[in-house]
Amino acid sequence: MAFKTRGSGQKRHFVLNLEAVEERLAPAVLPTPTVVTPTAAQSSVALPANGPVNFINPQVVADPTNPDNQVLVATSVTSNTTFGVIAEKSTDGGQSWSVISGFQAQTSTGSNPGGFTLIRDPALPATAANNTYTNASGISAAFGRNGMVYFTYLATNAADTSGAVEFQEGTFASGSVGALKTIYQWIGANSANNPVIAVDNNVPTYTDPTTGTTFTDTMDSAAGVSKAVYIAWNGNATAGASDLGGSALSFNPNPILAAVSPDNGTTWSQPVPVNNGGYLPATTAAGVVEGAAPQIAFSPAGSGAPGSLVFAWPSMTAGSTYSSISYDVTRPDGGVPSQTAASVVNTAGTTGAIADAAPAVPPAVSDTPSQTTFTQTVTASQFTDPNFTLADLSVSLSVVAQSLDQLSIVLTAPSGQSITLLDHRTNSNGSTQGMNPVSKLQYGVSPPPATPTNPYSALGLGVDNGDLATSTVFNSDGALRISDPNATFPYIGVYRPEDLTLGSTIAAQLGIANATPSQVKKFVGLWTLTVTDYKHDTTPEPESLNSWSLNFISGVKSGFGADATIPGAPGTTNTTAAGNPIATATSTPIGPNFNSNPLTSFAVSPTAGIPSAVTIAFDPTLGSADPYAGQFYVGYTSASVTKGVVTDTNIEVASGVLGAGGAVTWNAAGPVRVNDDSASDNLTQGNRPQLIPSLTVDSTTGTLVVTWYDTRLDASDSRAATYIATSIDGGQTFSSQTFEKDAAQPFLNQPQQAEDVVTGTTYTLGPIPTNISQAGPNGVGIRQSVIAAGGRIYAYWAGNANATGSGIFSATAETAAGPRVVSGDLGAVTTASTVAGFDQSGNAVSTTYNTSIATDGTRGIDAFVVTFDRPLDPNQFATMSAAQLSQLFQVKYRNPYASLAIPATAIGVSSVDVIYQNDPADNPVHPGVPYGPTQLLVHLTTPQFAVGTYSYAVGPGITDQVAAAATGAYALSSTSSTPYPAASGGGASVTPSAPLPVSPSVPAGAVVTGVTVTLNVSQTGTMPDTTDLVLTLIAPDGTRITLSSHESPGSTAPNFTNTTFSAGAGTAIAAGAPPFTGTFVPDGNLLLLNGKAATGSWELEVQNSNPFATGTLTSWGSPSLTSRATRWTRTRTGLPAKRPGATSSRCRRRRPASPSSPRT
C-alpha cells in the first residue's frame, strides 16, 4: 500500500492507493477448535463394531490429576437383543486401550463376541442350565482423585422382570475391579433404568491470591477420597391398586432414586427418592412429575457452595408430551470438614424356625396363634460417626413360609414403639380380615422341598437358591405396600410396611427420627422382630426366618433438597394441537409421547431427536481471576412444537451461579442456543434436527465445550455429523459451526476429501456421518461423551461412518490453552486515543496515548491497545526486559514504497501497562472482586512517525491467572548403603536409613497423591530369612506404613531384590516369595499417605529380629512420588503446550502522514 501526494507547494496531505496485496490476519476471536484426529487418511474408532456386536452410550472419565489417564465405558448390543457392558482404560489420552478385567458382566470382542453376565438371577433355580442374568447395560463410571474408578450398571433378564443395580470398583493402576455389590434388586415390576455414578473429585482446597480467601470443598478430602459415592437411576414402576383406607394413589411411576455409600463403596443405603415425594408425591395424579436418566455433579471450590451435590434430569408432567429440566441441590456435609456426608450402619439379628399355630381343639374352631420372637442388640459402638443422627432405617427379611397370609411380622424398637411390616389376612378361624383380602396364591405359596439336586427354595419373602440368597426390603419410600395386589411373589424389591402412614417414615413412626446413638431407648438397645402365625398348617412345612437386618442411615433424607425447574423456554413458540402456547416446555422427547418413550429405559428409538437426556457440568477452574469459575451448565435438546408437530430441535445450554445457600441464579437471558444453523443459511432451512448433547468444561482454561449430533448437512434428517462448539464467556456465545472451504471443520467425524485435478488443491467435502437410521433398533443410544483439559478435547460417540450398526468413534481436538486476542487497535491514527478501565483496587482510571506530534504536524504512534478474552496475570510484565517485551510483542514497520521482498523493520517495545477493563462490581461469580486485567497498553520504545504500515503480532507466552490443580511426579533415590545389626537383648534391632529429602522442585504445600517404593536388602549371617525383617516407610510427618512384615514364613531364602511396593499392584507381598523381585501390594496401606505433605525427608526403617544375622539396605527410593499442589497455572497464548508451533494472534495497523487524512 502506498501514499500519493494530492498537491504541491502546500502542506502535504496523503491518500491511500492499493498497490500490492499484503498479508492481513484479523484478531483471534473465538475460533472453531482444530481437529487433530481423525484425519482424512485415518479414522479414529475406540470400540469398533465386531460382527453382530454394536456399541452405544459411551462415557469417558479422566483422572482429575492426569487427563491422559482415561476410562471408557459403553453398552454392547448383540443382534439387537442381547446387551453387555465393557470398560477400557488408556494411559495415553485415548490413543490405545486395554480392557479392564474383573467385571461380573462384560462384552467379549474375541472369537465369540457378545455380552454376557456371571451374575445369578434369583428368579432362576441353581439347577437351571442358564441361571444368570442374560443382559447387562447402562454402565456408568466415575474417577476419584485417589486413583479409584467406580462403576455401576444394570444386570437383567431379557424381559426386564428380574434385575439389579450393580456396583464394582478398582484402582486405575491395576486395570481390574473387585467384588460385586448389589445396590438394588427386583423381581416383577419396579425396575431400575439409566443408572449413573458420581464422586466428588474436585480440588479439596485453595487460597485465592487476589482476595486471600481460602475456599474448601469439604466433600473431597486432602487424600482425594470423596466423602460419599452416589448412584442414581430412574424407577419404572407399576402403580398400586389401592392404599391404606382405600384411598386412590397419586402415583409417580418414574421417580429419581439414589443410593449412597459413605465408605468408598463398602456399605450402601437403600434407595432414597431424589425427586420430591418419590413414588407418592403430594399432588394430584394429573400433576405428577415423572423423571428419567438423571445426571450428578459436585460443585467445585470456586462455587458459592463448594461440595454441593446436584442432580438434574428431564421431567414431565403426567399426560403431557413435553418435558422440562428438573434439578435438586443439597450440601451433604453442610460445608463442615468434620461432618460426614452420610453414614450407613447395618446390623443383623437372630434367626431360626417360626412356630406353627396350634390346631383348634374341638369344639373350638379357632387355632391358637403362636408367637416367635427374634432379637438383635444394637450398640452405640457400632456407630463410629460422632455426628450420626438417624434420618431413617430399612428392614431386610428372608422368610420361608407356606402361606404368608397367615403371618404377621412386627418390628419393635428399643423405644417400645412398633410398626407392622406385614399383617395377616387369614385369621385363626379361617376367616379373612383386612381391607384387601387376597388368596394365598397371591400372597404366599408353599415352597418346593429342597433336595441335594434341587436346593432351590422359593421363600415367602425373598429367594434362597442355595448359592444365592436375596431379601425383601421394607423402607419408607417403596412403590407399593407389601399387601398391594400388584405386589408379586417372592417380593424381591423395596416395599412399604403395611401400616406405615402415608408421608411418614419408619423412623418417625417408631419415634426415633433424628435420634442419636447417645439417646437411651431410642435406636440403641434391644430390637425385636415378632412373627405371629395365626393358622395351623394341615400339611406341615418348615417355616423359618432365614435372615433379618436393619439398615440405619444418617445424612440422607427422602427428597434430598427441594426440586426446581430451569426457567426459560426455547426461542420458538411451542403450541398444542389446538395452537395454544406451551410456555413451560423447555425440552421435549420427539416422536411418541413421554409415557411410551424409551427414555425410561436405556435404549432409544433411532429416530433423530427422540431423547431428551441432559448433560451437566461445573466450571472447575479456581480463583476470582476466572469470572466464570464455579459456573453451572446444563445442556439438553429443545424442540419447537407447532400444533402438536415437532418442527425443529436444537441444542441449548442454560447457565447459572450456585449461591452460598445452594440456590441457583440462572442467567437472566435464559438458555442459549448452541447450534447456529438458520433459515437464512441457504442450506438447512434452520429446522434440521440436532440431538444428544454432551458438555464439559476445560479444567485448566474454563472453556465450555459442547458436542452433539447434527443433521444440518443431510436433507433426509437421518445422517448426523458430530459437531463441536466452544464458549469462553460463560455460555453466552459459542464458536461458529459454519462449514466453509479452507476453514476449520466444525465437525469431529472423519472428513471426506477430494482433489482438484487442475490445481492439485485438496478440499474437504464434508463429514463421513453417522447414519442413525442404519444404527439398529437401539439407535445411537441416549448419550455421547466429551472431556477437556489444557486446551485438549477428547470426544466419544456412537457412530457408523455412514454404514450399518454402530461402534464408539473418537476425536481429539485442540483449542487455545491460554488467553486469546479478541480485539486490538486498527486503522489510521488521526487523533490521540484514550483507554479507560479500572485499577487493581477497582478505581476508575484512563490513559491517553498516541500524543506525540512531529515537527511537521504528523501524529505519531507511541502505543497500542490489545484486548484479550480472559483476565491476565497482572504481574508477568513487570520483570521483563525491553528485549523480552519486544519478542513477545513483535512490532514491524513496512515502507509502502519498498519492495515486499525487503524485510520489515522491527520496532522495540519498552513497557506494558495492564488495564482492568471489568468493573469489579460486574464480576458474575465473585461480585466486587477485580478479576484480572483484560487489556494491555503496549508502549513503543520511541514514537514512530514514518509513513507506512505498522503491524504487531502477539506471540505465545502471555499467561492468565486461572488456577488449576497442578500435578507432578518426582523420583527419590538413595544408593548409599545402610547396614543393620543383629537382634540383641531379646528384641529386634531397629535401624533407620539416612533421611531422603524430597527434591526442591516439589511445590511448597504439595500433597501426596501416590507413592511407590523400590528397595534392595542383602541379608548375611547364620540362616538369614526374610521372616526376620520388618520394613517400614516413614513419611515426613511421621506416618508409618509397613511395607513388609515377616514375609514368607518357613522359608530360608534371604534378600529383597528390586522389590517394588505399590498400592495398585496385583499381588500382595505376603503372597510372594523371596527375593520378591517385581511389584507387590505392601502389608500396610500406601493410600493412607495420600493427602499428606509431600515435602520434607522420607525414611525407610529396618527391624531385624534374628540375633545371628545382619544385613544391608543397599538402596531404596521412590521412583514415583506423585504430588498435587493447587497453584496458579500459567496457561499461555497459543495451542496446548505439547503441540509444536504454537500460533500467535496478529492484526495490522496503518497510519497516514497527516491527522487530516481519511481513515482506511
N, C-alpha and C positions, 0 to 999 in steps of 0.2 A: 504494500500500500504506500502511495507517495502523496506528497502535498505539492500543489501548484499555486504560484503567486497570482492573485487576481489583478493587480495593477502595479505600476512602478512609480517611483518618486513619492510614494505615500507610505504611511505606517503600514507595515505588512500585515495582511490577513491571509489565512490559509483555508483552503477547502480540500476535501479528500477525493482522490481518484483511485479506483480499484485497478491496480496494475498487475497483481500476482495473487495466486491463491495461497493463503497461509494456513498452517495447522491451527485449529481452534478447538479446544476442549472445554466444554461447559463445566461449571462447578458440579461436584459429585453429589447430586441429590440421591435419595434412596434408590439404589439400583436393584434390578432383579438379581437374585442370588445366582452365582455361577455354578453350573452343574459340572462336577468333576467326573463322576461315574453315574450312569453308564455312558458310553460313547457310541458313536455310530458303528464302530467296529467291534465293540464288546458290550454285551448285555451284562446286567447285574442282578442275579437271582439268588437269594439267600436260601430258599427252600423250593427247588423245582418240583413241579408235579411229577409223579412217578407212576406211570401206568394208570391204574384205576384210582390212585390216591391224589386228591387235590387238597390244597391248604387254604384256609380263610382265617379271618380275625387275628391278624398278627398284633403283638405288643412287644415293644422293645423297652428295656430299662437299662440304665447305665449306673456304674459305680459313681456315686457323687464325688469321690475323690480322684477318679481317673476315668474319664468318659470313653477311653479306648476299651475298657472292660465292659462288655455288653452282654445282656441275656435276651434272647429272642424266644418267644413262645407263640404257638399257633395251634389251631384245631385242624385236624385232618378229616377229610370226607372220602370214604371209600365206596365207590359205586353208588354214591348219593344216599346210602342208607346206614352205613356204619361209621361211627365217629371215634376219633382218638385224639390225643394231645401229644405235643412234642416241645421240648425245651433244648436250646443250644446256647453255647457260650462262645464269645470271641474276645481275644485279648489284643486285637489289632484294629479296632474300630470297624468291625464287620467285614474285613477282607477275607477272613477264613473262620470256619465254625466247627465246633465239636459238640457231640451230643452230651447232655447232662444225664447221668445214669441214676438208677435207683427209684424211678417212678413206678408206682403200682399200676399206672395206666400210661400207655405210651403208644407211639406210632412207629412201626418198623418201616424203614425205607430200603431194606435189603432185598433179598431174593423173594421174600414173601411179604410184600408191603401191605400195610393197613393198620388200623388202630386196634388195640386190644387192652384188656384190663386183667389184673390179677386180684381184683377186689371182690370178695364174696358178696353175693346178692342174698340178703336174708330171706327173700321170698322164695328161694330155691333150696331144696334139701341138699345136705352134704353129699348124698349118694347120686345126685343128678350128674349126668355126663358133663354138662357145662353149667356150673353153678356160680359163675361170676357175672358181674355186670357186663353187658355187651358193648356199651358205649362210654366214652369219656369226651368231654367238650368244655368250652368256655374257660380255658386256662388263663390265669392272670398271674403276674409276678410283681414283686417289689424288691428293691435293692437297699439294704441298710448301709449306714456309714461304717459299720463294723465288719463289712465284707460278707455278711449273711445275705442269702437270697431266699425269699419266701414265695411259695406258690399255693394257689388254690384252684380247684377245678371241680367239675361235676362228673360223677360216675352214675350211670343209669342203665335200666334195661331199654329195649327198643321202643317200648310203648310209653316210657317215662312214668310208669306207675310204680316204680321202685327205684330209689336213687339216694344219693348222698352228696353233700358238700364236703370235699376232702381238703386236707392241708398237708403239705410236706415242705421241709426247709433243709438247707445245706449251705456250706461255705462256697463262695465262688472259686476259691483256690482249689478245692477238692474236686469240683466238677461233678458232684453227686449229691443226692438228697438222702435224708434219714427216714425214720419210720413214719408210716401213715397215721394221721389222726382224723377221725370223722367228726365234723363240726355239727352237722345236722343230717338227719336221715328220715326217709319217709317210705311208706308202702301205701298205695292207693292214691288219694288226692293230696293236695297241699305240697306240690313240688317246688323246688328252687330253680331259678334261672339267672343267667348272666352274673355270675359271681365276680367280684373284684377284691383285690387285697392291697393294703397300703400300710406303710410305716412312715414315721417322721424321720427323714434323712437330711433335714436342714442343718446348717451350721449352728452349733449349740449357743455360741455367744460371740459378740464382737463389740468393740468400742468405736464409736464414730469419731474420727479425728477432727471433724468440723465442729461438732457440738460437745464432744467429750462424754456423751451419753453412752452407757453400756446397755445393750439390748440382749436379752437371753430368751432362747426358745427352750423352755424347760421340759418340753416333751422329748427332746433328744439329748441324752446325757453326753458328757465330755468324752466318754468311751465310745460314742457312736451308736449306742443302743437305744432304740425307741422305747419309751415307757410302755407302749402297747402296740399290738398288731391288730388290725381291724380287717374283717372280711364282711362284705355287704353283698346282698343279692335282692332280686325282687321275687316275691312269692307268686304262686299261681294256684289259687285255692278254690275249693267248692264251697259255696255258701251253706250255712247251717239251715236245717229245715225249721227249727224253732229255737227259742231260748227260754231262760228262766221265766216262768209265769206265762209262757206262750207268746211273749212279745215278738213282734217282727224284727228281724235283724236289719240293721243298716250296715251292710257288709261290703268290705273292700277286698276283692279277690286278688288284687295285685299290690300289696304293701311293699315298702322297702324295709328289709330286715338286716340286722348286723349282729355279729358275734365278736367278742373282744378277748384277747389274751394279754394279761399283764406281765407275763414272764417269758417273753420271746417264743411263744408257741407251745409251751408245756401244758398249761391248763387253759380252758376256754369257758366262756359263759355260754348259756343257752341263748338262742336268738332273741333279740330285743328289737322292737319296731323303731325305725328311724322317723318315718312319717307320723304325724300326729294321729293317735288313735289306732295305728296298726291295722288289723283286720276289722276293727269295730270303731270307726270314727264316730265322734259325737255330732252327727249330721244326718240329714235325710238321705235316703238311698240315691236320690237324684243328684245330691251334692257330693257324693263320694269321689275322691280324687285318687285315681289309680296311678301306679308308677311302674317304671321299667328301667333296666340297665343303669344302675347307679354308678357314680364315679366318686372317688375320695381324694382329697388333697389336704395337706397341712400348711398353714400359713407360716412363712419364714420369719426370722428375727427382725427383718425390715418392715414388717406389717405393724398395724396398730395393736394387734393382739396376737403376739407370736405363739406358735404351738396350737392354734385353733384347729379343730377338726371340722372339715367341711364336706358335706355330702351334696351332690347335685344329681338330678335325674329328670327325664322327661315325664310329665304327669298329665293326666287327662280327667276331666270331669265326666262321670258316668253318662253314657248315652251320646257323648259328643264324638265327632270325628277329629277334633282339633286338640292339640296338646299345648301345654306351656312348659316352662322350665322351672322346677322347684328346687329349693336348696335349704339346707339346715346347717347352722353354725353352732358349735359348742366349744368350750375350752376345758378339756377333760380334767386337767390338774389345776385349773384356775390361775395358771401362771406362777404357781408356787413350786420352787425346786424340790422341797421336801415332800410335796403332796404327790401321791400316786395318781395315775390316770384311771386306774381301775384295779380292783382286787377280786380274785376268784378263789374260793376255798371249797374243796369237795370233801365230803365226809361220807362214810359208809356205815350201815347198820347191820344188826344180826339177821340171819336168815334161817329158814327151816320149814317144816311141814305146817300146813294150815289144817286145824282140826275141823272135821266134818260135823255138821249139825247132828244131834242125837235124834233118832227116829221117834215119832209120836208113839206113846203107849196108850192103846185103846182104853177107855173110849175117847181119849183126847185125839184131836185131828191135826194139831199143830206140832211140828217138830220143835225141838229145843235148840235155839241158836247157840252156837259156840263162838267164843272169842279167843283169838290168838294174838298175843302182843309181842312185837319186835321192838328192839330199842337200839339207840346209839347215844353215846355221850359226847357232846361237843364241848371242847375245852378252849379257854382263852388262848392257850399256847399255839393253837392251830392257826391263829390269825396274827401273822407277823407284821402286818401293816398297821403302824400306830394310828393311822387316820381312818381305819376301817369304820364305815358307817353303813349299815345294811340298807341297800336300795330295794332288794327283793331276793327271793330264792326260788329254785325249781326243785322238783322231786322226780327222780327216775325210778321206775319199778319194772321188775320182771316177775310175773305171776303165772304159775301153772294152775289152771282152774278148769274143771269140767264145764261149769256154767257160771259166767261172770254175773248173770242176772241174780244169782243167789248170794252174792258177796257185797259187803260194803267195806270200804277202806278209809280210815280216818287218821289224819296226821295231827298229833298234839305236840305243841311247842313247850319248852320249859316254862313259858308264861302261863301255861294252863289252858290257853285257848286252842281251839281245834278248827280244822277245815276238812270237809268231806271231799275226798278226791273222787270216790266212786260210791254211788248209793245203789242198794239192791233194788231189783224190780220184782222179784218173786218173794213173797212172804213165807213164813214158816208153815202156813196152812195151804200153800199152793196158789193163793190169790196173788194178783198183781197190784202194784202201787206205783205212784209217781205220775208225773204229768205226761209221760210219753212211754208207756209200757212197750216193750219190744220182746220178740221171741228170743230164745237162747241162741238160735242160729244167727240172729243179727248181733247178739250181744254175748258171745262166748260160745265155744264149741268144745267138744271133747277132743283132747289131743290124742293122736295115734300113739300106741305104745312104742317106747324106744327099744330097739334091739341092737345087738352088736353090728349088724349090717345096715341098719337104718336108724341112726341116732337122732334123726330129725324129730323135734317136738314143737308143735305149734302151741304156744302158750296162750293163756287168756289175755295177758298183757305182755307183749314182746315175743321174741322168737329166740329159741335156742337150737342152733343147728349142730350142736356138738363141737364144731370147730369155730363157731361164731355165735356170740350172744348179743342181742340188742334189747333195748328197753323202751317202754312208753314214758314219755316226758310230760309232766304236768307243770305248766307255768302260767303266769298271769296273762300272757299275750297269744295264746293258741288260737287257731282259726275257729275251732269247734270245741264244744264241751264234749267230754268223753262219752256222754249219754246221747249225743245227737244221732238220729238215724242215719245221717250221711257219714258218720264216722265208721270206718271199716276195720274189721278184724285183720290182722292182730294188733292194730292200733300203734303202728310204728310211726312216730311223728311227735308233734307237740300239741297237747290238748289242754283246755282249761279245766280246773277242778269243777266238780258238779255243782257245788253250792257257792262258787265264787261270785260275788256281786259284780254286776257289770260296772266297769270303770274303776274297780278296786284292784288291789294286788293281794297276792298270797300273804306277803309280809304284813300288809295293813290289816288283813282280816285276822291274822294271828296276834295282832297288837305289838308287833316287833319292828315295824318300819322305822328306819333311821336310828335303830338301836346300835350300841357299840358293844364290843366284847367285854367291857368292864361293867356293864349293867347286869345286875343279878336277875336271874329268872326272866331273861329276855330270849336270846337265842343260844346263849351258852348254858349248858346243862343237859338234862335228860330229855331226849326226844323219843316219842313212842309212835309206832305205826300199829294200829289196831285193825285186824281183819276179822270181820264177823261173817260166819256162814249161817244163813237163815234156813236152809232146806237140806235135808238129808239126801244123799245120793243113793238111789236104789241100786245102782251099779257102781260100786266104789271105784274111784280112780284117784291116783295120788294127786293131791293139791299142795302147792308149796309156794313160798316166797323165795325166789332164786336170788334176787338182789334188790337192794334199795339204797339210794344215796341222795344226799342233799347238795345242792349247788348254790352257795351263798355268793352274792355279788355286791360290790361297793363301787361307787363312782359312775355307774351307768344306769340311767333311768329310761323308762319307756318313752319314746319320742325324742330322746336326746335333747335338742333345742327346739325352738319354735320354727315351724315351716314358713317359708316365704316364697314368693314368685318373682322372677326377674321382671321388672317393669319394662314397658315399651313393646310395641308391635312392629312388624316389618314395615318398610316404607310403603308397600302397596296395601290396598284395602281388601280385606277378606270378607266375603259375604256368604250367607247361607244360600240354599237353593232358592229361597224366596227373594234373594237380593238384599237381605238385611245385613248391616255391618257386623263383624265379629271383632270387637275391639281388643279382646284379651288373648287372641290366638297368636302366640309368638312362634310356634313351631308346629308342624303337623306331619304325621306319617302319611305318605302319599299312597293311594291305592285303596285297599279295604279299610273299613273303619277300625278304630283302635282295639275294639274288643276281640276282633279276629286277627288283628295284625300280629305277625310273627315277632314283633318286638318283645313279646312276653316269653319268647324262647330265644335261644342263641342264634338260630338260623333266620334268615330273612329272604324275602322274595327277590329274584334278580331284577325286578322292575326298578329302574333308576329312581332314587329318591324316596323309597319307602321308609327307610329307618330314620328315626329322629333321636338317635343316641347323642348324648352330649359329650363334650371334651372340656376339661378344666385344667387350669394351671395358675400358679402364683409366680410373680417375678422374684426369683431368689437372690438377686444381687443385693449388696449390703451398703448401707450408708446413705446419708442425706445428699451425697453427690449425685445419686441417680434419682431424678424426680419421680420415677415410677417404681422404685424399689418397693416390693411388697404388694404391688397391684394384683388384683384377682381378675382372671379372664375366664369366660365361658363361651365356647363355640358350639354351634348347632346348625341344623338345616332348617331354614324357614321356608314358608310357602305362601304363595298368593292363590287364594281360592275365590273364584267368582261363580256365584250361583251353584255352589257345590262341586265345581270342577276345578281341579288344580291347573293353574295356568303358568306357573313358574315356581322354581325352587332356587334358593340362594344360600350362601354360607354367611352367617352373621356371627359377630363376636360382641358380647357385652363385657364391659369392664367396670370395675368398681374398687373402692378402697375399704378395707376392713378396719373398723374403728376399735377403740380400746374396749368398748362394751360388747364387741362381737357383731354389731350390726354392719351391713354392707351399704355404703353410699354409692349408688350406681351413677355412672356418667349421665349427666342431665340430658345430653344429646341423644341418649338411647343407644341401642345396639347399632353397630356399624356393619354395613355390607362389605364383605371382603372381595368377592369376585367382581370384576369390572366390565363384564360384557354388557352391552346395551343395545337398544333398538336402533341406535344410530351408527353402530359399528360396521354396517354393510356386510355382515356375515351371519350373526347369530340371532338376530331379531330380539336379543336380550331375554329370551324365555326358554333357553335350553337348560336342562336340569344340572344342578350342582348338588353333591350329596356327600355324606360321611366325612365330616371334617376331623382333623386331629391338630391340636396345637400344643406348643411348648414355648418356654422362654429360655433363651441362652443364659446359662448360669454365670457367665463371665461378663457379657455385654448388655444384658437386659433386652436384647432384640426378641420381639414376639414373632414366632414362626407358625404359619398355618399351612397345612396341606389338605387336599380334598380331591374327590373325583369330579371331573368336569367334562360335560358332553358338548361344550360350545362349538367344537370343530366337527361335529357329526350331525348331519341333518336328521338322521334316524333316531337320535337320542339314545342310542344303545351302546355306542363305543365311547369310553371315557378315558381321558388322559388324567394323570395325577398332577395337579397343579400345585404351585408353591407361591406364597406371598409373605412378606415380612413387614413389620412395623417397628419404628423406633420412637414413636410418640405416644406410647401407651394405648395402641389400638385405635387411634383416631383416624389415621390414614394408612394405606397399605401400598406396597410396591406395585408397579404396573405389571399386568399379565398380557399385554399386547404382544402378539407373535408377529415379528417383522424380520425381514431379511437382514442379516448381519447384526441382529440384536440378540441379547442373551435369551435363551429359550425359557419360557415361563413354566414349562412342564418338566417332570422328572423322568419321564419314560425315555427309553432308548430312542434317539432321533432317527428318522428316516431321511436319508440324504440322496442327492443326485448331483451329477457333474455337468456343467455347461460345456459341451464338446467344443464350442467355439472359443470361449475364454479360458477354459480349464478351471473355472471357479466352482467350488462345491457349495451347494445351497442345502439348507435344512427345509424339507418339505412339510414336516410335521412330526408328531409323535407316533410311535407304534403303540396303539392304545390298548386298553383292556376292553374286550368285547363282553360286556356284562350279560348280554342275552345268551352267550355261549358258556357262561361260567358254571352252569348247572342249577338245579333247583334251589340250592342254598346261596346262589349269587356270589357276591364277594364278601358276605358277612356284614357285620354292623360296625366294624371299626378298622382304622388303619393306625399307624403309629409314627411319631417323629420325636427326636431328641436333638438338643443342640448345646454346644459348649465351645467357647473360644472362637466363635465365628465359623465353626464347622457344623453342618447339619446332616443328620442321618435319618432317612425316611424309609418306611417299610409299608407295603400294601399288598393286597391280594390282586394278582393280575394274570394275564394270559397272552400278552403280545399279539392280540387280535386272532387268537386261536381258540381252542376249546379248553375247558377245565380252568384250574387256577393254581398258581404257585405263589410263593411270597417273594415279590420283587423288592429291590432296594435301590437307593440312590444316595450319593454323597454330594452335598453342595456346599459352597462357601459364600460367606458374606463378610463385610468389613468387621474385623475383630476389635476395632477401636473407633475413635472419632472420625466423622466424615464431614468434608466441607459441603455445606448446603448453599452458601452464597458468598459473594465477595465483590469488591469494587470493580466496576467495569465502565468503560466509556470515556468520553472526553473529560479532561479536568478544566473546568471553566471557572469554578469558584472554590473557596475553601469549604471543607466538609466538616461535619460535626458528628461524633458518635456519642450517644448517651446511654447510660446504664446505671449500675449500682456498684458501690464498693463492697468489700467483704463484710462490712457491718450493716449493709442494707441502705446506706445513704445514697441519694441520687447524685450522680456525677455526669459531667460531659467534657469531652476533649475535642478541640478544633485542630485539624491537621490540613496539610497542603496549603500552608500560609506563605510559603516562600515565593518571592517575586524577583525575577531577574531585572537587570537594568533596562532591558528593552520592553519591560512590562509583561513578559511571559510568566505565567504562573507555573511553578514547578511542582513536581511530585516529591514529597518527603515521607509519605506513609500511606498505607492502605489497610483496609479492614477485611478480615476473613471471619465468617460465621460458621460454627460447627453444629452438628446435630445433637451434641450432648455436652454436659459440663466437662471442662478440662481440669487437669491438675494445675492449680494456680502457681505452684512453686517451681515448676520444671524449668522455666526460662531464666530464673534469677542467677543461676551459676553458670550459664552458658556463655562462652566467649563469642565475640563478633564472628569469628571464623565458623564456629559451630552453628550459630544462628543463620549465617549465610548459606550453610549447607542444607539446613532444614527448610529455609525459605529461599528458593533459588529464583532470584530476580534477574531478568535479562532484558537488554535493550537491543533493538534492531533498527539500523539506519534504513529509512524507506528507499533511499537511492542506491543502497549497496546490493550486491548480488546475494541471492539467497544461499549461495554456496559459502559465503563468508560467515563464520560462526558469530552468534550473537555475543554481545559484551555483557559480562557478569557485573551486577551491581551489588555492593555489600549491604548487609543488614546489621544495624548497630544494637538495637534493643527491641523488646516486645512488651507491650502493656496488655494486661488481662482486664477484661470488662465483664462484669456480672450483668448480663442482659436481662436476667429474670429477676423480677421483684420477689424478694423472699416471701412476701405475703401470698404470692401466687403458687408457691410450691404445692403441688397437688397432693402430696403424701405427707410432707413434713412442713406444715404452714409456719411461716416466719423464719425458716432456716435458709440462708443462702446456699445454693447447691452448685456452686462452681461457676466459673466464667464460661460463656459460650462464644465470646467474641475476642479476637486478638487485634490489636492495633500494632502493625509491624512498621518500625521506623527504619528508613534507609540511612546508610552511613552519612551520605551527603545528599542534599536536594538535587534533583535531576531536572535539567531544562532543555535538553536536546530534543529536537523534533523527531518523532518516530513512534515505534510500538514498544511498550513495556509489558512484559508478561511475568507472571510469577507461578511457581509450582510449589505446592506444599508436599514435602517428602514424607515418607514413613518416619515415625518416631515421636509424634505428638501423642501424649498419653492422657487418659482420663483418670478419674479418681473413684471409679466404681469398684467396690470391694467384692472379692470372691474368696472362697476358701482355697488357699494355695497348698499344694502337697509336694512332698519331696521324698526321695529315697536316698539313704546315706549308708555307707559301709563303714563299720568299725572293725578293726582287726589288730591283734597283738601276736607277734611271733616270739616274744620274749618268754622263756621257759619259767614256770613256777613249780619248783619241786615241793612235794608234800611228804611229811614224815609218817612213820608207822604209828599206830594207835598205842597209847600207853596209859597206865593207871586205871585200866578198866573202862576207859572212854575213848571215843573216836577222836582222832586229830582233826582240827579244823583249820584250813589254810585258805585265806582269800587271795585272789590274784591281785596283781597291781591294778589300780584303778585305770579304767579305759575311758578317756574323756570323749564326748561327742564332738564332732567337727564344728568349728566356729561358724561354718556355713549354715548350720541348722538355725532357723529364725528364732529369736527370743520369743518365748511364750508358746512355742510349738508343742503339740501334744502327740503322743504315740498313737499311731493307727495300725501298727503291725510290727512284730519283731520275729525274726528267725535267728537262731544261734547255731554256729558250726564250731566244733571243737575236736581236739585230738588229745587223748590221755594215754600215756605209756606207763604200764604197771611193771614193777620189778620186785624181787624178793621171793620169799617162800610161798608157793601156791597162790600167786595173785589171782584175784577173782573180781569180776565186776559187781558181784553181790556185796563187796566191801564198801562200795562208794556211793555217796550221795552228792549229786552235782546241783548247785543252786545258783540261779541268776538273780543278782541284786540290782534293782533299778536305782536311779539317782535319789529317789525319795525314800528308799529303804524297802520298797515292796520286794518280797522274796517269792520267786517262782521255782518250784522244784522241777528240774529237767529230768533227772534220773535218780531213782531211789532203790538201791539194792536190786538191780535188774538181774534177770535170768537166774533165778535161784537154782542151786545144784550144779551150775556149770563151773568149769575150772578155766574157762577161756578169759584172757585178760584183754584190756585195752578198749578204747573208743577211737575208731579210725575214720576221719572225715564224717563224723556223725552230725547231722543237722536236725534241729528241733524246730517244728513249725506246727502251729495250731491247725493248719489246713492240710496236714499230711494224711495219708490214707491208712497208715499202720501205727499203732501205739508202740512206744519204746518197750513196754512190757511184753509185747508180742514178738519182739525182735530177738536177735542172738548176737553175741559178741563176734566181731568187733563193731557191730552196729553201723556198718557203712551204708549210708543212704539217708533218707528223710523220715522222721518219726514224730508222732504226737507225743509231747512230754508227759510226765506223770502229773505235773501241775498244769494250770490253765494260763497260757500266754496271753489270752484275750483279756485277762484281768489288768494287763498293763495298758490297754487302750484307754486313752484319756489322761494317762499320767504324763508328767512333764518329760519331754524328750531330752532336754538339755541337762548337762551335768555329767558325772562319772558313773560308769557301769562297772560291776564286779562279777566275777564268777568264783564261787566258793566250792572247795573240795573237802568233803568229810571222808575220812578213811577209818574204818573200824577194824582193820587187820593189823594185829601187833607185830606181824612178821613180814609185812610187805610195805614197800614205799612206791613212789611213782612220781611222774612229772606231767603237769598240764603243759604240753609242748606248744600249743597255740589255741587261740579261741577268738571269736569275734561275732559280729552280727553282719552278715553280708547284705542284709536288707532290713534296716531300721527305717520304717516309713513314718513320716510325721505330717501333721496338718497344722497350719497356722492361719488364722484369719488376718490377712494383711491386705493392704491396698494394692491390688494387682494392676500394673500399668499396661492396660491394653492400648495398642498403638494404631495410628492411622495405617491403613493397608489391609490386606487379606491376612488370614491366620498365619502365625509365625512359621509353621512348618512348610508353608508353600513358598518356594523361591520366587524372587522377582516381585516383591510387594509393590503395588502401584501407588501413585500419588494423585491428588486432585490438582487440576490446573485450570486456570482461566486467563483470558487475555485482556489487556487494557491498552487503550490508545489515547494519545494526548495531542491535540492540535497546538500550534505555536502561540496562539493568542486566546485569551479568555472569551473573546467575542466570536470565535469560530463556532460553527454549528456542531452540536453533539452527534457523534456517529452511532 
